[in-house]
Amino acid sequence: MSVSHKYRTFDELLESVKVDFATYDLEGMIEPQQLIKVAIRVNYDLGLRINRTDNCIVDIENNKGQLPSNFKTLNFAAICGKYRVNTTQPSGTTTETQPATYTPEPGYTAPCEDGQTCKDVCIVKPCERDSSKDYMIIQRVGPSTFREFSTFIPLRITDTSSAYCTTECPNLGVTAVDFAELKDGFILTNFKSGKVYLSYQATLEDDGGNLLTLDHPYCNEYYEYALKSRILENMMFAGENVANQSSMIEQRLRAARNNALGFVNTPNFEEYRKIWEVNRKAQYNKYYDMFSSFATNRRN
């Protein structure tokens, strides 16, 4: 799921439902406290692919560093090595590729000469005149001060922290001297101090702690019909005769859920390319590689 998708708050979602149920809203039959858990369940049903990909650099002091408040699951981590402080904005191009098993999507724009800005942490690819560095991580530490990290050290995440990692997280199986554990909102390391870069899936909340929902035509109907179904269910328990309306909403809810799940679970172009490469290698090893080895042996 691309990080370019838009989101809207639960209040905005509820307003769109109230427009359709204006009469019930005027009669005071819509209670937001009863519906927010429905939106949370729909987010969970759609899966981690709708979550935003975020990243940060955690400062380790006394073998411990605090995870971001919106941390949900880890994509990958690395120990940041030496860095230099730059008081001017580094030029470069944004990249969404990384020479690692898992490809991150930072979602941030690198600071460039054309006026674009960089947020707290971003990944940039240096320009051609600095070809000695493949990738750099830029951390903003002041209004015009940046740290440029260009060397990284592997970090192993212990198996006890697998519940906090995605299935593709390469840190679970990596062989590395340094290791860490994710526990109770902290990252616990075997080294006393340092800086650790984290790419992670963020919780669906804005800066104010408000619940976010995916804003897309294929998914909006799923959210709205789920809320309408719960509203009518509460009205039925209150003695209102809305059985016919509830039956119609339930039918449309099932169709909207299938459309939303189909859209969310459809692989993007990069995932299709990876599947093609895996299948190509598998077919090569199955049908061609053995004849190549046989021909080599005959020549010898």
Secondary structure, DSSP 8 states (H G I E B T S, - for coil): --TT-EEEEHHHHHHHHHHHTHHHHHTT---HHHHHHHHHHHHHHH-GGGS-EEEEEEEEBTTEEE--TTEEEEEEEEEE--EEEESS----EE----SSSS----------TTS----SEEEEE--GGGTT-S-EEEEE-SSS-EEEE--EEE-EE-GGGGGGB-TT-GGGT---S-EEEEETTEEEESSSSEEEEEEEEE-SB-TT--BEEEE-HHHHHHHHHHHHHHHHHHHHHTT---HHHHHHHHHHHHHHHHHHHHHHTS--HHHHHHHHHHHHHHHIIIIIHHHHHHHHHHH-
